Amino acid sequence: MKKRFYYFLVPFIVSAVLLSCSHDDEVNNTIEIKAVERLISPTDNSVLTLTNNPHSMEKFEWQRADASKGVTPKYEIIFFKENSTSAEPIFTFSTTSNSINVNHIRLDEIAAKADIEPGSSGTIKWTVRAYYDSVSAMSQQVGRIVIKRPDVETPVTALFLTGKGTEFGENIAEAMEFTKITDTEFVIFSELTAGLPFRFISDTEGDKIRSFSLKGNKLVEEDTNSEVAKSGVYKITVNLSSASASLREVTDISLYYCIKHRAINLQYQGRGIWSTVCLINFSQEAWGDETRYKFRMTEEGQNKFLERATDSPFPMKESIITNHDRQLWDGVWTYAANLKDKWAEVIVDMSKYTHTIKVVREDFSAVGGSWADMADRSTLDFVRGFWNNNAKHFNNSVTGTINRYDYWPEAHALDVIIDAYLRSNDSKYYQIIYDFYEGVKRKNGNTFKNSFYDDMAWHGLAHLRAFEATSDARYETSARDLWKWVLEGWDDNGGGIKWNDQPGSVPGVPSTGPATIIGVRRWVKYGDTEKIGGINNLEWAKRMYEWMREARHDPVTGGVYDDLDNKSGAWNYNAGTFLGSAMELYDVTGEQRYLTDAIRTADWTLENLSVPTETNRILSDWAEQEDHDVNLFKGIFIRYFTRLIMHPDLPADKKDKYIEFIEYNAKAMMTYASATNDGNILLYNYAWYFKPKDSFLRAQISGCTLIEAMALLEKEGFL
């Protein structure tokens, strides 16, 4: 049955196919294309003077061709020699439009095929064929153009940066040469000044210097200039083959400690070179000295590693950071053994993609004069750079950024102002102390109460000092309130002041240490007239101290920890408030064990919470980094360490050792301090052994605290 139906169907299929083919032939046979009747541009016998600029264009245009049945024809533009016909084309283009733009580079190629010599003129012809599938019509119109080819130019084998907007000026003899990456790719790192001209040239001498400038991201060969909108150091990349270029601002190049993720920023010196002097410290790990490093570059907000290259003609290559931890150990270098604990000059030369690190002599000779004079400038610059005179609180940076959670650093900033006022009796500091009260209270929600007991303890200390320095009764009230709120954090089960008022919060030294100092100072001031929960303040202080000593302190070494089972949780500020608490209790009880504890913890801190140099050590917390709470810890230690130094019962050998240490730290910090370009404000780094890139409130407070401490030691005759 199926076979009979198949034979019956075949004639109908064949007939349908034949009818279909006949219909298609009929359609094609009825399409008509009329030839282009008029060539519009270039006009006949136009002279085209060509350049080597790939962005220079000539427009070829013609009248649209008519076609039947709504068909839109395509076009082929045909170029041929003057003594030839369109049947012998030397170049063709196809397009769906009735015009086409042809750049000068392509026209020069066409002219060469027409046997026109470089630097000479000659005529070529052109016409247009309109077509659709197999139907076409050749225009009877033929256009003639006279082409003047450019001279053969000296190929660009080198490139230089020059101009008033560069760091070298307009004298091309001083121009800086680009680094040649390939035959047509060049790169340079250099400083440019906003609003001033710069350009690229092919040579610095001779009479055939070619000049290039930028139009957007395009490279154009013409005797004009380019400008940038923002002054800065730029990476300029040029590709001659694609006539393209890019400018990307380089905001940072840093020596990068892989194990700590610590970036030591380098300063731009000019001509593609960054350098700095810093301390090279090998991290002590379970396997020994950790000596691996690389560099990090920030380019237009994009972070890159600069690392050892094995697949490049240069010693160093750029790698965009897409997975930091995975890429961290690729292409690392290893410090030479002789760099351990030495001051070294680090140089990165991006004109050669190379670097050097060499030992230099320790030199603090630039730090001279009285510490009182240095403190005058230090704290005055702190006020100029960070005090918000409108809102009456401290900003987070010299650029005016405000961190609404900066409640606890405000207390330490107030301490610095109180130091300066007690030293100088200057009314401007008195006014800041006065204004601070309402400004910071308003910033904190119109109250000094906070969820964190340690934060309120810092304010409790600073407010009590402010009251004693100025007799401003507002501070007496707030100090009393803060003390009551802090004691609400006492843990009745195990002892100690909890971190915050949230469920599950546990006691710690950060809250218990400053609270202990408050307790002693309030007992000295108010005696038994002030009791909370039926306990006087001295008893509160003793309870707190004993809890710290038993739960967070190693009596053999003097170490103070967040957790005795995790010795990595050791910080300068905890050591500082523990020894500060011991000194306060020693003063009111006379018990020798407190002084012994303070000395033991001071010795442990100097040995363990610092980095070594050839001649001394520099205070340092391992997690220091830009704009971080940790950066304030050193300043807190210095405040209470200074009280220990000045204590009359401190043994002479310890006093000499501690004075040498704190003076060494102050000179190192001042040597590597730097000033802002705008306002010349002195800035301190978060680490005291290299120059800052930026400075933020916490790091600045630590630095100012150290300088005020040095002025106090000087005033009291300890220096």
FIPA-830063 format. One record per residue (C-alpha): residue in three letters; x, y, z. Coordinates in steps of 0.5 Angstrom, whole numbers, plus 500, padded with zeros to 3 digits. Last residue first. Example, Ala and Ser with C-alpha at 12.3 -4.5 7.8 and 13.67 -1.06 7.14 Angstrom:
2
Ser527498514;Ala525491516;
This chain:
719
Leu633628655;Phe629627661;Gly629634664;Glu621635665;Lys621639659;Glu625634654;Leu620628657;Leu614633655;Ala616635648;Met618627647;Ala611625649;Glu608631645;Ile612628639;Leu609621640;Thr602623641;Cys603626635;Gly605620631;Ser600616634;Ile594621633;Gln596621625;Ala596614624;Arg589614627;Leu587620623;Phe589618616;Ser595619612;Asp597618605;Lys603615602;Pro607615608;Lys614615608;Phe618609611;Tyr620606618;Trp615609623;Ala609605620;Tyr602608620;Asn606614617;Tyr606621620;Leu604627616;Leu606634616;Ile602639613;Asn605643607;Gly598647606;Asp597643599;Asn603639597;Thr602635604;Ala608634608;Ser612628610;Ala615624616;Tyr620619614;Thr625622619;Met620624624;Met618617625;Ala626615625;Lys627620630;Ala621619635;Asn623611635;Tyr630613637;Glu628617642;Ile623612645;Phe628607645;Glu634611648;Ile629613653;Tyr627606655;Lys634604655;Asp636609660;Lys630609664;Lys631601665;Asp639602667;Ala637608672;Pro631603676;Leu624606675;Asp622609682;Pro622616680;His617615674;Met618619668;Ile620613664;Leu613609666;Arg609615665;Thr612615658;Phe610608657;Tyr603610658;Arg602615653;Ile607611648;Phe603605648;Ile597609646;Gly600612641;Lys602605638;Phe595602638;Leu593608633;Asn595604627;Val591598629;Asp584601628;His586602620;Asp587607615;Glu593604611;Gln596598614;Glu599596621;Ala597588622;Trp604586625;Asp604592631;Ser610596630;Leu615600635;Ile622601632;Arg628597635;Asn635599636;Thr642599633;Glu642594627;Thr634595626;Pro629590629;Val621591629;Ser617592635;Leu612588639;Asn616583641;Glu622586644;Leu620593646;Thr613590648;Trp617584653;Asp621590656;Ala615594658;Thr611588660;Arg617586665;Ile617594667;Ala610594669;Asp609588672;Thr615590677;Leu612596678;Tyr606593680;Arg609588685;Gln613593689;Glu606595692;Gly606603694;Thr599602694;Val597609690;Asp603610686;Tyr603602684;Leu596602682;Glu597607677;Met603604675;Ala600597674;Ser594600670;Gly599604665;Leu603597664;Phe596594662;Thr594600658;Gly600600654;Ala601592653;Asn594592651;Tyr595598646;Asn601595643;Trp598589641;Ala598581642;Gly593576639;Ser598572636;Lys599568642;Asn593565642;Asp592560648;Leu593566652;Asp587570649;Asp587578647;Tyr594577650;Val599581655;Gly606579655;Gly610580662;Thr615574660;Val614570666;Pro607573669;Asp604571662;His598576662;Arg590575659;Ala587571665;Glu591572671;Arg594579670;Met587582667;Trp583579672;Glu587582677;Tyr587589674;Met580589674;Arg579587681;Lys584592683;Ala581598679;Trp574596682;Glu577596689;Leu580603688;Asn573606685;Asn569604691;Ile565599691;Gly557599694;Gly555598687;Ile558604685;Lys562608690;Glu564616690;Thr565619696;Asp571614698;Gly576618694;Tyr574623689;Lys580625685;Val585619687;Trp579614687;Arg577617680;Arg585616678;Val585609680;Gly578607677;Ile580610670;Ile586607670;Thr583600671;Ala577602665;Pro583603660;Gly585596661;Thr579593662;Ser576595655;Pro582593651;Val584588655;Gly578583654;Pro571581657;Val566577653;Ser560579648;Gly555573648;Pro549578648;Gln551585645;Asp553590650;Asn560591648;Trp568589649;Lys566586656;Ile570589662;Gly573584667;Gly571578671;Gly569571670;Asn562571672;Asp560578674;Asp562581668;Trp563588668;Gly560592662;Glu555596666;Leu562599669;Val563602663;Trp556606663;Lys558608670;Trp565611668;Leu562614662;Asp557618666;Arg562621671;Ala567623665;Ser560626662;Thr559630668;Glu566632670;Tyr567634662;Arg561639663;Ala564642669;Asp570645665;Ser575646670;Thr580646664;Ala586641665;Glu582637670;Phe576637666;Ala579635660;Arg583629663;Leu577626666;His574627659;Ala580623656;Leu580617661;Gly572617660;His573617653;Trp577612652;Ala573608657;Met567609652;Asp570606647;Asp572600651;Tyr565599653;Phe562599646;Ser555600645;Asn556608646;Lys554613651;Phe557620649;Thr550623647;Asn547627642;Gly547621636;Asn555620636;Lys556626632;Arg553631637;Lys557629642;Val563630638;Gly561637637;Glu558639643;Tyr564637647;Phe570638642;Asp568646642;Tyr571646649;Ile577642648;Ile578646641;Gln578653645;Tyr583651650;Tyr587649644;Lys587655641;Ser588659648;Asp595656648;Asn597654655;Ser603651652;Arg605644655;Leu598643658;Tyr595645652;Ala599641647;Asp597635651;Ile590636652;Ile590637644;Val593630644;Asp588627649;Leu582630645;Ala585626639;His585620643;Ala578621645;Glu576622637;Pro579615636;Trp574612640;Tyr568615636;Asp570615629;Tyr564611627;Arg561617623;Asn568617618;Ile569624615;Thr573625609;Gly576632609;Thr582631605;Val587631611;Ser584625613;Asn578622618;Asn576628620;Phe576631627;His570634631;Lys567641632;Ala562641625;Asn565647623;Asn572647625;Asn573640623;Trp580639626;Phe584634621;Gly589638617;Arg590645621;Val589641628;Phe594636626;Asp599641623;Leu598645630;Thr600639633;Ser606637630;Arg608644629;Asp608646636;Ala611639638;Met617640633;Asp618646637;Ala618643644;Trp622637641;Ser628642641;Gly632642634;Gly634637630;Val632631626;Ala635631619;Ser641627622;Phe637621622;Asp641617618;Glu642610618;Arg647608612;Val644605606;Val643598604;Lys641596597;Ile635594593;Thr635595586;His629595581;Thr628593573;Tyr622595568;Lys627599564;Ser624606564;Met620603570;Asp626604574;Val624602581;Ile629604587;Val629601594;Glu634605598;Ala636600604;Trp636601612;Lys638594615;Asp634589619;Lys636583614;Leu639587607;Asn645582608;Ala641576606;Ala639578599;Tyr631579599;Thr628574595;Trp624576589;Val617573587;Gly614571580;Asp608568583;Trp607568590;Leu601573591;Gln598570584;Arg593565588;Asp592570594;His590576590;Asn586573584;Thr585578579;Ile591582580;Ile593585573;Ser600582572;Glu606587570;Lys613585568;Met620585571;Pro627583568;Phe625586561;Pro625581555;Ser619578557;Asp618570559;Thr621569565;Ala619576569;Arg620577576;Glu614581579;Leu610588578;Phe603586581;Lys597590578;Asn592594582;Gln587598578;Gly584604580;Glu587608574;Glu594604575;Thr596602582;Met602598582;Arg605593587;Phe612590588;Lys615583589;Tyr617580596;Arg620574599;Thr624574605;Glu621570610;Asp626568615;Gly625561619;Trp620556617;Ala615557623;Glu616565621;Gln620571623;Ser618576618;Phe624579615;Asn625587616;Ile628592611;Leu627599614;Cys626604609;Val629609604;Thr624610598;Ser625610590;Trp620611584;Ile624612577;Gly620614570;Arg624620569;Gly622623575;Gln623622583;Tyr616618584;Gln616616592;Leu615609594;Asn610606598;Ile611600603;Ala605595602;Arg604590607;His601584605;Lys604581611;Ile607575608;Cys608578601;Tyr611584603;Tyr610589597;Leu615595595;Ser610600593;Ile608603586;Asp602608587;Thr598613583;Val599611576;Glu595615572;Arg593612565;Leu594615558;Ser593610552;Ala595611545;Ser593608538;Ala595609531;Ser594601530;Ser601600528;Leu604605532;Asn602603538;Val603608544;Thr602607552;Ile603612556;Lys603611564;Tyr602617567;Val604621574;Gly600626576;Ser596633574;Lys589632572;Ala586635565;Val591632561;Glu594636555;Ser596634547;Asn600638542;Thr599639535;Asp605638529;Glu601632526;Glu601625526;Val595623530;Leu595617535;Lys588616537;Asn585614544;Gly582621545;Lys586625539;Leu593625541;Ser599628539;Phe605626534;Ser611629531;Arg616627526;Ile623629526;Lys626630519;Asp631636520;Gly636632525;Glu636632533;Thr631629538;Asp628624534;Ser621621533;Ile617626537;Phe611625542;Arg607631544;Phe606635551;Pro602642552;Leu600644559;Gly593644562;Ala594639567;Thr602638568;Leu604631566;Glu609626570;Ser612620566;Phe612613565;Ile613611558;Val611605553;Phe612604546;Glu609599541;Thr611598534;Asp618594533;Thr616591540;Ile616594547;Lys621600546;Thr621604552;Phe620611551;Glu625616551;Met625623555;Ala626629552;Glu632634555;Ala634635548;Ile627637546;Asn627643550;Glu620644552;Gly620642559;Phe623636562;Glu617634567;Thr612635561;Gly607640560;Lys612644557;Gly613639551;Thr617633550;Leu616625550;Phe620621545;Leu619615541;Ala624611537;Thr624607531;Val619611527;Pro621609520;Thr624615516;Glu619618511;Val618616504;Asp615623501;Pro607623501;Arg603621495;Lys600627491;Ile594623488;Val590627482;Ile583624481;Arg579622475;Gly572619475;Val569615470;Gln562615468;Gln559610464;Ser557606470;Met557598470;Ala551595471;Ser550588475;Val545582475;Ser548576478;Asp546577485;Tyr544585485;Tyr549589482;Ala552597481;Arg559598479;Val562604480;Thr568608477;Trp575610479;Lys581613475;Ile588614477;Thr592620476;Gly599621478;Ser603626483;Ser610624486;Gly613624493;Pro613617493;Glu612614486;Ile606613482;Asp606606479;Ala598605480;Lys599600485;Ala603605489;Ala597610488;Ile592604491;Glu597604497;Asp597611498;Leu589611498;Arg589606503;Ile594610508;His590616506;Asn583613509;Val577611504;Asn570613506;Ile565610502;Ser559613499;Asn552610495;Ser551605501;Thr551597501;Thr559597500;Ser564593496;Phe571596495;Thr576595489;Phe583595488;Ile588595481;Pro582594477;Glu583591470;Ala576591467;Ser575598469;Thr580600464;Ser587602463;Asn592608461;Glu590612468;Lys590606472;Phe584603475;Phe580604482;Ile573600482;Ile568602487;Glu563596488;Tyr556597489;Lys550594492;Pro543594489;Thr536595493;Val531591490;Gly524594490;Lys521591484;Ser526594479;Ala533598481;Asp535605480;Ala543606482;Arg544612487;Gln548617485;Trp556617487;Glu560619493;Phe567618495;Lys569621501;Glu577622503;Met579621510;Ser585623515;His585618521;Pro591614518;Asn595620518;Asn601619513;Thr599624509;Leu596625502;Thr595631498;Leu588629493;Val588633487;Ser581633484;Asn581632477;Asp573630476;Thr570632483;Pro571627489;Ser565626489;Ile559626486;Leu560620480;Arg553621476;Glu549616472;Val550609476;Ala548604472;Lys541601472;Ile539595475;Glu533590472;Ile530585475;Thr525581471;Asn530575469;Asn531574476;Val523573478;Glu522569472;Asp528564473;Asp525563480;His518562478;Ser521556473;Cys525553478;Ser518553483;Leu514550477;Leu520545476;Val520543483;Ala512542483;Ser512538477;Val517533480;Ile513533487;Phe507531483;Pro510526479;Val513523485;Leu506522489;Phe503516485;Tyr509512486;Tyr510513493;Phe502511494;Arg503505491;Lys510503495;Lys506505502;Met500500500;
